[in-house]
Amino acid sequence: MVLVVPVEKKLMDVKIKDLPNWILTQDFTPKGTIRAFQRGYYQYDNKYVNTNKGSTLGVSMVLAADVLFNYCVSYKELKHEQLRKNH
């Protein structure tokens, strides 16, 4: 007797008709969710940060996202100061 372990498919490999069954096979427990985020982080890290030693692409993407996030958070204050300066 052979034990067959199902191979975990990626979302892009799942056909639309198989999507409900694929969703039901996912692990939505807190531990499973943490593992999914860790896998995503490690995939990002290996793809952008650890590509070539000395490459700044991954670090510059994180810095650009940080600048954009901080700009969005402080937009109201910046807009208020801009109006005050011109009038």
PARONU-372781 format. One record per residue (C-alpha): residue number from 1; x negated, y negated, z. Coordinates in Angstrom, 3 decimals, padded with zeros to 6 digits. Example, Ala and Ser with C-alpha at 12.3 -4.5 7.8 and 13.67 -1.06 7.14 Angstrom:
2
resi c1 c2 c3
1 -012.300 004.500 007.800 $
2 -013.670 001.060 007.140 $
//
This chain:
87
resi c1 c2 c3
1 000.000 000.000 000.000 $
2 -001.384 -003.380 -001.049 $
3 -000.697 -006.521 000.949 $
4 -000.211 -009.503 -001.360 $
5 -000.868 -012.892 000.169 $
6 000.976 -015.672 -001.685 $
7 -001.344 -018.282 -003.121 $
8 -000.460 -021.808 -002.117 $
9 000.395 -023.815 -005.231 $
10 -000.262 -027.499 -005.561 $
11 002.694 -029.777 -006.224 $
12 001.535 -030.513 -009.765 $
13 001.513 -026.765 -010.564 $
14 005.132 -026.215 -009.493 $
15 007.835 -026.204 -012.150 $
16 011.000 -028.185 -011.489 $
17 013.158 -025.062 -011.237 $
18 010.796 -023.666 -008.558 $
19 010.632 -026.908 -006.554 $
20 013.287 -026.066 -003.888 $
21 011.632 -022.715 -003.150 $
22 008.210 -024.390 -002.994 $
23 009.482 -026.996 -000.524 $
24 010.914 -024.261 001.696 $
25 007.530 -022.512 001.829 $
26 005.723 -025.596 003.139 $
27 004.742 -025.857 006.789 $
28 006.487 -028.874 008.334 $
29 005.424 -028.221 011.907 $
30 003.215 -030.868 013.530 $
31 000.182 -028.611 013.113 $
32 000.981 -028.018 009.425 $
33 001.466 -031.735 008.820 $
34 -001.879 -032.525 010.429 $
35 -003.548 -029.878 008.253 $
36 -001.979 -031.408 005.133 $
37 -003.321 -034.868 006.022 $
38 -006.751 -033.399 006.751 $
39 -006.799 -031.644 003.374 $
40 -005.879 -034.916 001.669 $
41 -008.571 -036.800 003.552 $
42 -011.233 -034.217 002.716 $
43 -010.199 -034.181 -000.956 $
44 -010.472 -037.999 -001.092 $
45 -013.772 -037.925 000.759 $
46 -015.281 -035.327 -001.564 $
47 -013.971 -036.982 -004.720 $
48 -014.907 -040.611 -004.044 $
49 -017.327 -040.891 -001.125 $
50 -019.558 -037.834 -001.547 $
51 -019.824 -037.937 -005.346 $
52 -023.325 -039.337 -005.726 $
53 -025.515 -040.370 -002.891 $
54 -025.925 -044.095 -003.111 $
55 -022.591 -044.599 -004.890 $
56 -020.485 -047.364 -003.407 $
57 -017.200 -046.536 -005.152 $
58 -015.491 -044.885 -002.198 $
59 -016.619 -047.470 000.310 $
60 -015.628 -050.350 -001.972 $
61 -012.154 -048.822 -002.469 $
62 -011.643 -048.624 001.288 $
63 -012.853 -052.207 001.742 $
64 -010.578 -053.454 -001.054 $
65 -007.594 -051.699 000.544 $
66 -008.505 -053.250 003.901 $
67 -008.695 -056.747 002.396 $
68 -005.355 -056.288 000.647 $
69 -003.699 -054.950 003.805 $
70 -005.001 -057.826 005.945 $
71 -003.882 -060.361 003.323 $
72 -000.370 -058.890 003.319 $
73 -000.235 -058.963 007.118 $
74 -001.295 -062.617 007.382 $
75 000.534 -063.915 004.270 $
76 003.090 -065.994 006.211 $
77 000.375 -067.787 008.170 $
78 -001.673 -068.475 005.040 $
79 001.371 -069.775 003.177 $
80 002.260 -072.079 006.087 $
81 -001.282 -073.499 006.215 $
82 -001.310 -074.053 002.453 $
83 001.886 -076.093 002.599 $
84 000.531 -078.131 005.506 $
85 -002.708 -078.926 003.646 $
86 -001.054 -080.300 000.526 $
87 001.533 -082.503 002.246 $
//
